[in-house]
Amino acid sequence: MSNLDRQASSVPYYEPDYHYCKICGSDMDWADCHMIDCEDGQYDLGEEDCINYDPGTYATCHECEGKGGWWYCPNKDCKPTPSNGDPR
């Protein structure tokens, strides 16, 4: 049994709003969306294209899917992939 397996099997029950890695049990860190005009998962279409959209017309950010960022595991030994629980 690897060290990561031991850590994941010893993860206690957490509250639903608590974010932890499903692979290794580490606390997750939040990364803000890196899209230039994204503010809390939305961006102003009027700033992007002032001819076709009025200022204040917002659209959902395609990069963070409207979440404003994403949770990630800071553990360097943990290698999340879509098949084992990568949150993205």
C-alpha positions in Angstrom: 0.0 0.0 0.0 1.5 3.3 -1.1 1.8 6.4 1.2 -1.0 8.1 -0.9 -3.3 5.1 -0.5 -2.8 5.2 3.3 -3.5 9.0 3.4 -6.7 8.6 1.3 -8.0 5.7 3.3 -7.5 7.7 6.5 -9.5 10.7 5.3 -12.3 11.4 7.8 -15.8 12.6 6.8 -15.9 16.3 6.0 -18.6 18.8 5.7 -20.0 19.2 2.2 -18.6 22.7 1.7 -15.1 21.5 2.8 -12.8 20.9 -0.2 -10.2 18.1 0.0 -8.5 15.9 -2.6 -10.4 12.7 -3.2 -7.0 11.0 -4.2 -4.7 11.9 -1.3 -6.9 13.7 1.3 -5.0 17.0 1.2 -6.8 20.3 1.7 -7.5 21.9 -1.7 -6.4 25.4 -2.7 -8.4 27.8 -4.8 -7.0 29.3 -8.0 -8.8 32.4 -9.5 -9.7 32.2 -13.1 -6.9 33.5 -15.3 -9.1 34.8 -18.1 -8.3 38.5 -18.4 -11.8 40.0 -17.9 -13.4 37.2 -15.8 -14.9 38.6 -12.6 -16.5 35.9 -10.4 -17.2 33.7 -13.4 -18.7 36.4 -15.6 -17.3 38.9 -18.1 -18.7 42.0 -19.6 -19.5 41.6 -23.3 -19.7 45.4 -23.6 -16.0 45.7 -22.8 -15.2 42.9 -25.3 -17.3 44.2 -28.2 -18.8 47.7 -27.5 -20.4 47.8 -31.0 -22.6 44.8 -30.6 -23.2 44.7 -26.8 -24.2 47.3 -24.3 -22.0 47.8 -21.2 -23.3 45.6 -18.4 -24.2 42.7 -20.7 -22.6 39.7 -19.0 -21.8 36.2 -20.2 -20.5 33.1 -18.4 -16.8 32.6 -18.6 -16.0 29.5 -20.7 -12.6 29.0 -18.9 -14.0 28.5 -15.3 -17.5 27.7 -16.4 -18.9 30.5 -14.3 -17.3 29.5 -11.0 -14.6 32.2 -10.9 -11.8 29.7 -10.5 -11.3 26.1 -9.5 -10.0 23.9 -6.6 -6.7 22.1 -7.0 -4.6 19.8 -5.0 -1.3 21.4 -3.9 0.3 18.0 -3.1 3.2 17.6 -5.6 3.0 13.8 -5.2 -0.7 13.7 -6.2 -1.4 13.4 -9.9 -5.1 14.0 -10.6 -6.5 13.0 -13.9 -10.1 13.0 -15.2 -10.4 9.3 -14.5 -9.4 9.5 -10.8 -11.1 12.7 -9.7 -9.6 15.8 -11.4 -12.1 18.5 -10.5 -11.7 20.3 -13.9 
